[in-house]
Amino acid sequence: MTTADTPKPKRDALLATAHTHMPMGVADSYRYWGDDNTVFVESLKGCRLTDVDGQEFVDFRLAYGPIILGYRDARIDNAVIDAITNIGTMSGFSTGLDAEVIELVKSLCPQIEKMRFANSGTEAVLGAVRTARGFTGRNKIVVVEGGFHGLYDEMMWKPDVDNWQPQGDSAPEIKAFGIGIPEASREHLETISLNDEAALIDVFKRVGHDIAAIVIEPIMGNCGSIAASQAYMQALRDQCDAHGALLIIDEVKTGFRVAKGGAQQLYGIYADLTTFAKAMGNGYPVAAFGGRADVMNTIHSGTGGVTHGGTYTANMIALAAAKATLSVLKDTDALATIHQTGAAIQQVLSRVFSKHGIEHKFAGPDSMFGIHFNTRADQDVPHNYRDWKQTNSELYTAFAHRLIAKGIMLEPDSREPWFICEAHQSVDLAWLEQVADEALGEAIAAQNTSTENSDA
Ligand SMILES: Cc1ncc(COP(=O)(O)O)c(C=O)c1O
């Protein structure tokens, strides 16, 4: 399907050139949306993105979540410029900024006693998992269906929900993200379904003696913001404690976004180790993992220590951005504004969905909400990835493609939430309502036509 109602000659030319230089013509495979839909950006400001052909979009994708204040926020950019002008970009040595940023994190997240930096969410998860294995002396890592923890071999196994039949008792088959991932990398990985306490108890019964950690996104930022229940989070905490396993909460998407203290503040349940990235730096590449001091102190260079480091770790660009972003989030009403704006946007969208008779549920917090079109009036908010399969994600994707054509940028997949930043407070809600109304009307009409054609 083509999203662009208008021709995109500059994009077409850039993509043709890019195809000669990069596989799929993009620097990251997820950026390729087909030759007719792949986006090339000219500029970014606030909550707006302008593509190379001059079309402007209000952006709810926000680079998969890092933008929490807005693109090119002067409060952050000036702090970075200041740091690299007056200190430099990196030296391979320490500066006082390391501890300053950690003090800020600690002031927002009481579970952090010690922390280390990383350059991406993937690296933060790798560091946390290695530290958990080092501390416990155990091998197994338990993950939840629909969670995503980055692109390294062990975390690149996922349930094949697309080809799974919900009728019956069988679990979705676990498959690698692609070739090149050794079968051996899943040797110590166990996968359970979210909010299924029986499955949780069963995995501890089977292999509890060797479970180093459970890694979970309590609000699944990679699965339509489907969230763990309070009872499930408590059960996770209790089971980990009872069996000497660690709880790693992956707050790469939720950290400093869903609340100042992240998902753990919302649940009041705290991890042994936490991973952060994205909103921590408003778009600058900074990440971290940390938690209990006794666990983190397993990182040392002596015999029996966990190794952690990296050339670009705690560079000045990352830390200056983190210090400025965390200070704004701590000291201003930015997050309150983001939540109010997100709630208002959901109200507008809900009105449009109801007008068209589309059963729907919103999942997750107002700063990062998922939209699920239901197939039945009595259907609840999805409780796990398997429930998501029962939603009308095809209609959502058709709706999303039409929104994009009309100037609203988002991922055309209902597993990716709508991200709200402070700058979205400037969005004209009447405009949003009109665009959403037109887009949904067109998506429904197209779906009806294709049903009629397949019936004929
Ligand atoms: C929860 C979670 N963990 C880890 C990652 C990996 O982060 P990165 O893409 O920065 O490596 C992501 C990325 O979206 C994520 O959402």
The ligand as an SDF file (V2000), in Angstrom:
LIG
                    3D

 16 16  0  0  0  0  0  0  0  0999 V2000
   12.6400   -2.2230   26.3830 C   0  0  0  0  0  0  0  0  0  0  0  0
   13.8170   -2.1220   25.4580 C   0  0  0  0  0  0  0  0  0  0  0  0
   14.9840   -2.6610   25.8100 N   0  0  0  0  0  0  0  0  0  0  0  0
   16.0720   -2.5820   25.0230 C   0  0  0  0  0  0  0  0  0  0  0  0
   16.0130   -1.9470   23.8080 C   0  0  0  0  0  0  0  0  0  0  0  0
   17.2330   -1.8400   22.9530 C   0  0  0  0  0  0  0  0  0  0  0  0
   17.6470   -0.5060   22.9100 O   0  0  0  0  0  0  0  0  0  0  0  0
   18.5950    0.0410   21.7460 P   0  0  0  0  0  0  0  0  0  0  0  0
   17.7880    0.0590   20.5010 O   0  0  0  0  0  0  0  0  0  0  0  0
   18.9980    1.4000   22.2170 O   0  0  0  0  0  0  0  0  0  0  0  0
   19.7510   -0.8860   21.6610 O   0  0  0  0  0  0  0  0  0  0  0  0
   14.8140   -1.3720   23.3860 C   0  0  0  0  0  0  0  0  0  0  0  0
   14.7080   -0.6940   22.0860 C   0  0  0  0  0  0  0  0  0  0  0  0
   13.6710   -0.2820   21.6470 O   0  0  0  0  0  0  0  0  0  0  0  0
   13.6910   -1.4560   24.2370 C   0  0  0  0  0  0  0  0  0  0  0  0
   12.5180   -0.9120   23.8950 O   0  0  0  0  0  0  0  0  0  0  0  0
  1  2  1  0
  2  3  1  0
  2 15  2  0
  3  4  2  0
  4  5  1  0
  5  6  1  0
  5 12  2  0
  6  7  1  0
  7  8  1  0
  8  9  2  0
  8 10  1  0
  8 11  1  0
 12 13  1  0
 12 15  1  0
 13 14  2  0
 15 16  1  0
M  END
$$$$
